[in-house]
Amino acid sequence: MQKAEFWIESLQLVAHPEGGYYRETWRSEGGYSFPDASPFNGPRSYATAIYYLLKSTDRSKLHRIHSDELWFFHAGDPLTVHFFPQDGDPSSFTLGLSPGMGQVLQGVAPKESWFGACCENPGEESYALVSCVVAPGFDFRDFAFADREMLQKKYPRHAELIMRLT
């Protein structure tokens, strides 16, 4: 099995503001124009794609975007994506290669939900390499970090997880 540093170097990944490492690999040439009343502040690409890697105890801090985000597993250890929707109960999916253990090769973080991720078995050498596709395409203007206290008040049974991911 390759180590995280191999993927970071060979895929030319850089530090991501939410944690971990990434590189945008594709952005559609075409795009959408949205009316002023939409949550998007200006035009967006039809879709975007990135490589994303989390090492050991790294985490993708809880954040929100206005688009659905599709996650694909590539290599490494299982990675759990947790999401807190505006309405309804929190949920998660675990990306990995063991369907018999409830792992999936792909999953979706729904638009407008607060979501973040962490390795299932954080060890010294553990990591997870995934890709994420966002449609309409990702733009940092749509990106916001979660407010820990607000989420803990809304989801008190998940206070420890929210602490870990914020």
C-alpha positions in Angstrom: 0.0 0.0 0.0 1.3 3.5 -0.9 1.7 6.1 1.8 -0.1 9.4 2.0 3.1 11.3 1.1 3.3 9.4 -2.2 -0.2 10.6 -3.3 0.4 14.1 -2.0 3.6 14.4 -4.1 2.5 12.5 -7.2 -0.9 14.2 -7.5 0.6 17.6 -6.6 -1.9 18.1 -3.7 -1.8 21.3 -1.5 -3.2 22.1 1.9 -7.0 22.7 1.9 -8.5 25.3 4.2 -11.0 22.8 5.7 -8.1 20.3 6.4 -6.3 17.7 4.4 -4.9 18.1 0.9 -6.5 18.7 -2.5 -6.1 19.7 -6.1 -8.8 20.7 -8.6 -8.6 18.3 -11.5 -11.5 19.5 -13.7 -13.8 22.4 -14.1 -16.4 22.3 -16.9 -16.0 25.0 -19.6 -19.7 25.8 -19.6 -21.7 27.1 -16.7 -25.0 28.3 -15.2 -26.2 31.9 -14.8 -28.3 32.2 -11.7 -31.0 34.8 -10.9 -30.2 37.3 -8.2 -32.5 35.6 -5.7 -30.5 32.3 -5.9 -28.1 31.3 -3.1 -25.3 31.5 -5.7 -23.5 34.8 -6.0 -22.8 34.9 -9.7 -22.3 32.3 -12.5 -21.1 28.7 -11.7 -19.4 26.0 -13.7 -21.7 23.1 -14.5 -19.5 20.9 -12.3 -16.0 20.6 -10.8 -13.8 17.7 -9.5 -11.0 17.5 -7.0 -8.7 14.9 -5.5 -8.9 15.1 -1.7 -6.7 13.3 0.9 -7.0 13.2 4.6 -4.1 11.8 6.7 -4.6 9.9 10.0 -6.1 12.4 12.5 -6.7 15.1 9.9 -10.4 16.0 9.4 -12.5 17.9 6.9 -14.0 20.5 9.1 -17.8 20.9 9.0 -18.7 23.2 6.2 -21.5 23.9 3.9 -21.9 24.6 0.2 -24.9 25.3 -2.0 -24.4 22.2 -4.2 -24.6 18.5 -3.8 -21.1 16.9 -3.4 -20.5 13.4 -4.7 -17.5 11.6 -3.0 -15.6 8.6 -4.6 -13.2 6.3 -2.8 -9.8 5.6 -4.4 -7.2 4.4 -1.9 -6.2 4.0 1.7 -8.3 3.5 4.8 -12.1 3.9 5.3 -13.3 7.6 5.5 -16.6 8.6 7.1 -18.4 11.6 5.8 -20.9 13.0 8.4 -23.6 15.4 7.4 -26.1 17.5 9.4 -29.0 18.5 7.1 -31.1 21.7 7.7 -34.1 19.5 8.4 -34.0 15.9 9.6 -31.5 13.7 11.4 -27.7 13.7 11.0 -26.4 10.9 8.9 -23.2 9.5 7.5 -21.6 7.1 5.0 -18.3 5.4 5.1 -16.2 5.2 1.9 -14.0 2.1 1.6 -13.6 -1.3 -0.1 -15.6 -3.5 2.3 -19.3 -3.4 1.4 -19.9 -6.2 3.9 -18.9 -3.8 6.6 -21.2 -1.1 5.3 -18.6 0.7 3.3 -19.5 2.2 -0.1 -17.4 3.4 -3.1 -19.4 6.6 -3.4 -21.8 8.7 -1.5 -23.4 12.2 -1.6 -23.3 15.1 0.9 -26.6 16.9 0.2 -26.5 20.6 -0.7 -27.0 23.1 2.2 -26.1 20.4 4.8 -23.2 20.9 7.2 -20.7 18.1 6.4 -17.2 17.0 7.2 -15.1 13.8 7.2 -12.5 11.9 9.2 -10.6 8.6 8.9 -12.4 5.7 10.5 -9.2 4.1 12.0 -6.8 6.9 12.6 -3.3 5.4 12.9 0.2 6.7 12.2 0.2 5.6 8.6 -3.5 5.8 7.8 -5.0 8.1 5.1 -7.9 8.2 2.6 -7.7 9.4 -1.0 -11.0 10.3 -2.6 -12.4 12.5 -5.3 -15.2 14.9 -4.9 -17.5 16.2 -7.7 -19.6 19.3 -7.1 -22.6 20.3 -9.3 -23.2 23.2 -9.9 -19.4 23.6 -9.7 -17.6 24.5 -6.5 -16.7 28.2 -5.8 -15.2 29.4 -2.5 -17.9 32.1 -2.5 -20.3 29.4 -1.5 -18.1 27.9 1.2 -18.8 28.5 4.9 -17.5 26.8 8.1 -20.0 25.6 10.7 -20.6 27.4 14.0 -19.8 24.8 16.6 -22.1 26.1 19.3 -25.1 26.5 17.0 -24.8 22.9 15.7 -24.3 21.5 19.2 -27.5 23.3 20.4 -29.4 21.9 17.4 -27.9 18.4 17.7 -26.9 17.9 21.4 -26.6 14.1 21.0 -23.8 14.7 18.5 -21.9 17.3 20.5 -18.7 15.3 20.7 -18.6 14.6 16.9 -19.3 18.2 16.2 -16.5 19.2 18.5 -14.2 16.8 16.6 -15.2 18.1 13.2 -15.1 21.9 14.0 
